[in-house]
Every structure is written in structure tokens, then in C-alpha cells.
Amino acid sequence: MRAAVLGPLLAAMLAAPLQAQKDRAGLSVFAGPTLAWFGGSDVVQSNPRVGIAIGIHVHSPLGKGISIDPELTFAYKGADLSAAPGSSVEPVLNAQLWYLELPVPLRYSIGPPGGLRFRFYAGPYVSILAGCTGKIQINGVTYAQSCSDFPNPTDTTQTFDPFVGWDAGAVVGAGTGIPLLGIRLEIDLRYEQGFVNLERNSQGGTLYNRMVLLGLGVPF
């Protein structure tokens, strides 16, 4: 009788840790500061600007520590800019670009799910421009307004939007998950590099997005 009771109880106790180690699909929300700047052949100098990103990602385990974790992120990019003479963005002094992004990174995680865990990831992203404001200087006059309302340098009665409405590139990063006070705190550091020339009317030069994000997240 005693064996009949203790046997199933012991089996359940041994099975519990195994179940706790199973990597499960789930959602996480995250937010954090960004540091963004411009790169490319038309950039003489780009002073980085601090912004913010918020988002949600879906954890989709494939097994053996590998997962695909698509995200939906609202991110601030852009910077102060000193552009090459003769380029289409030469008059632009600065720009604040807000993007709705869809990164799809492949992750490799080390460590037990639910415990201290480290992860490394990389993958593509695509984004659409949700908003843009900035400053442009023409003939010594500075205009601060929406990018779509910038005056045309050759005819200030017309508007001139120097930036295309989308971007695509790659994201690489690393992070960890730390059990803390009954919740799991996720910390990530990532770098994003855009591959799309942002100049709407390029004269042969290039302008690309660059961004670093320090993200803090919580699964639910």
C-alpha cells in the first residue's frame, strides 16, 4: 500500500523539474533607450541622438535552444546631420524618424528555460516610416517642421520630402534572462543596420540608418 502511494508521488516529483525545463512559446513586451545615427557616403558628420523603442516579441521554440522570435517594434531613429555638398540631403540639419519595424531574428539560447539564460540572435528586419520631423536650412533660413512639408531648396513655394518611406536591414544582438522576485527580467543589447538608401532623390550618394538598442523586457 505504501509503495503504491509513494511510487506515483516520487514519479511526479521527478517529472516536475523536467517540465519546468521545457522551452515554451510565449509573448514578451520590452522597451528601452536607443542611440541612432546616419551612415553612408553622403554623411560628413552625424551626431547620434538618444530616443526610445517599445515593442512585443513572440518566442517560437524550434528545439535544442533554437527559436524564431518575430517582433513588432516602434523605434526612434535619425540624428543631427552634416551632409556632403551637392547631395539631396545637404540642406537637412537634423531628422527624427519614427519607424514601425518587423524584425524576424533567429535565436540560440544557452541555459535552462526559467533559469539564468543567455541568447544570441541575428536576422532581417523591414520597417515603414510612421513619422518624420526635422530642420532644414535654405538660404540661411531654418525651417522646423514635418519632413513632408520641407520647402524645396530650388523653389520654396513647393514641398520637398528628402526621405523614402521604408527601410530594411539586419539586426544582431545578445541578451540574458534573469529570474527576479517571481518574474523573469530580459535584458538585450542589439545593433541595427539599414541597407536601404534613405535619400528619395539620390545624386549617387547614400544615407543609411544605424541604431543601438538596450531593451528591458518581461514575458507574460
C-alpha positions in Angstrom: 0.0 0.0 0.0 2.8 2.4 1.0 4.7 1.6 -2.3 1.5 2.2 -4.3 1.3 5.7 -2.8 5.0 6.6 -2.8 5.7 5.4 -6.3 3.4 7.8 -8.2 4.4 10.7 -5.8 8.1 10.1 -6.5 7.5 10.0 -10.2 5.6 13.3 -10.1 8.4 14.9 -8.1 11.0 13.7 -10.7 8.9 14.8 -13.6 8.3 18.4 -12.3 11.8 19.6 -12.9 11.7 18.2 -16.4 8.5 20.0 -17.2 9.9 23.2 -15.7 12.9 22.9 -18.2 10.7 22.8 -21.3 11.1 25.8 -23.6 7.6 27.2 -24.2 6.2 29.6 -26.7 5.1 33.0 -25.3 5.0 36.7 -25.6 7.2 39.4 -24.1 6.9 43.2 -24.0 10.0 45.4 -24.0 11.2 49.0 -24.0 14.4 50.8 -23.8 16.7 53.7 -24.9 18.1 53.9 -28.4 21.2 55.6 -29.8 20.7 56.4 -33.5 22.8 58.0 -36.2 23.3 58.1 -40.0 25.9 56.3 -42.1 26.7 56.4 -45.8 28.7 58.2 -48.4 26.8 61.4 -48.1 27.4 61.8 -44.4 30.2 64.2 -43.5 29.2 64.1 -39.8 26.3 62.6 -37.9 25.8 63.3 -34.2 23.9 60.5 -32.5 20.6 61.1 -30.8 19.0 59.3 -27.9 15.5 58.0 -28.3 13.3 55.1 -27.3 11.9 51.9 -28.7 8.9 49.8 -27.4 7.7 46.5 -28.7 6.4 43.0 -28.4 8.0 39.8 -29.5 6.8 36.2 -29.9 9.0 33.4 -28.7 8.6 30.4 -31.0 10.9 27.5 -29.9 12.2 25.1 -32.6 14.1 22.8 -30.2 17.7 22.5 -29.0 17.8 26.1 -27.8 16.9 27.5 -31.3 13.9 29.7 -31.8 12.4 32.2 -34.2 11.2 35.4 -32.3 9.4 37.8 -34.6 8.8 41.3 -33.2 6.8 44.4 -33.7 8.7 47.5 -32.7 8.1 51.2 -32.7 11.5 52.8 -32.8 13.1 56.2 -32.9 15.9 56.8 -35.4 17.6 59.8 -37.0 20.3 62.2 -35.9 21.9 65.6 -36.4 23.4 65.6 -39.9 26.1 67.4 -41.8 25.8 66.1 -45.4 28.0 66.2 -48.4 27.7 69.3 -50.7 25.5 68.7 -53.7 23.7 65.8 -52.1 19.9 65.7 -51.9 20.1 65.9 -48.1 22.6 68.7 -48.0 20.1 71.3 -46.5 18.9 68.9 -43.8 20.2 69.8 -40.3 18.5 67.0 -38.4 15.7 64.5 -38.7 13.7 62.4 -36.2 12.4 59.3 -37.9 9.8 57.0 -36.2 9.6 53.5 -37.7 7.2 50.6 -37.2 9.5 47.7 -37.6 9.2 43.9 -38.1 12.4 42.1 -37.1 12.5 38.3 -37.5 15.6 37.1 -35.7 16.8 33.5 -35.3 17.9 33.0 -31.6 20.2 30.5 -30.0 19.8 30.2 -26.2 22.1 28.7 -23.6 20.8 27.7 -20.2 17.6 26.2 -18.7 14.3 27.9 -19.5 13.1 29.6 -16.4 16.6 30.0 -15.1 19.6 32.2 -15.9 19.8 32.0 -19.7 21.9 33.7 -22.4 20.9 34.2 -26.0 22.4 35.3 -29.3 20.4 36.3 -32.3 20.5 37.7 -35.8 18.1 38.3 -38.6 16.5 40.7 -41.1 14.0 43.5 -40.5 11.7 45.6 -42.6 10.0 48.8 -41.5 7.7 51.6 -42.6 8.2 55.3 -41.8 5.4 56.3 -39.4 6.5 59.9 -38.8 9.3 62.3 -39.5 10.1 65.8 -38.2 13.3 67.8 -38.5 15.1 71.0 -39.5 16.2 72.2 -42.9 18.2 75.3 -43.8 17.7 77.1 -47.1 19.4 80.4 -48.0 20.2 81.0 -44.3 16.6 80.4 -43.2 15.9 77.4 -40.9 12.6 75.6 -41.1 11.5 73.2 -38.3 8.5 71.1 -39.3 7.3 67.7 -40.7 9.7 66.3 -43.3 6.9 66.0 -45.8 6.4 69.8 -45.5 10.0 70.8 -46.0 10.3 73.6 -48.6 12.1 72.6 -51.9 15.6 74.1 -51.9 15.2 75.2 -55.5 11.6 76.6 -55.1 10.4 77.2 -51.6 6.8 77.5 -52.7 6.9 73.7 -53.3 7.4 71.0 -50.7 10.3 68.5 -50.6 10.4 65.3 -48.6 14.1 64.0 -48.7 13.4 60.6 -47.2 11.9 57.4 -48.6 9.0 55.9 -46.6 10.5 52.5 -45.7 13.7 50.7 -44.6 15.1 47.2 -44.4 18.3 45.8 -42.9 19.7 43.4 -40.3 19.7 43.1 -36.6 22.3 41.3 -34.4 22.3 41.1 -30.6 22.7 39.3 -27.4 20.8 39.1 -24.1 20.0 37.3 -21.0 17.0 36.3 -18.9 17.3 36.7 -15.1 14.7 35.3 -12.6 14.0 38.1 -10.2 11.3 38.4 -7.5 9.0 35.9 -9.1 9.3 37.4 -12.6 11.8 37.0 -15.4 13.7 40.1 -16.5 15.0 40.0 -20.0 17.9 42.3 -21.0 19.1 42.7 -24.6 21.7 44.8 -26.4 21.3 44.9 -30.2 22.6 46.7 -33.2 20.5 47.5 -36.3 22.0 48.5 -39.7 19.8 49.6 -42.5 20.5 48.6 -46.1 18.0 50.9 -47.9 19.3 54.3 -49.2 17.1 56.8 -47.4 17.5 59.5 -50.0 14.4 59.9 -52.1 16.3 61.8 -54.8 19.8 60.5 -54.5 22.5 62.1 -56.6 24.6 58.9 -56.4 25.4 59.1 -52.7 23.9 57.1 -49.8 22.3 57.6 -46.4 21.6 54.7 -44.1 20.0 54.2 -40.7 22.1 52.9 -37.7 20.8 52.2 -34.2 21.8 50.6 -30.9 19.0 49.5 -28.5 19.3 48.5 -24.8 16.0 46.7 -24.2 14.4 45.6 -20.9 11.5 43.1 -21.2 9.1 41.0 -19.3 7.3 37.8 -20.6 3.7 37.1 -19.9 
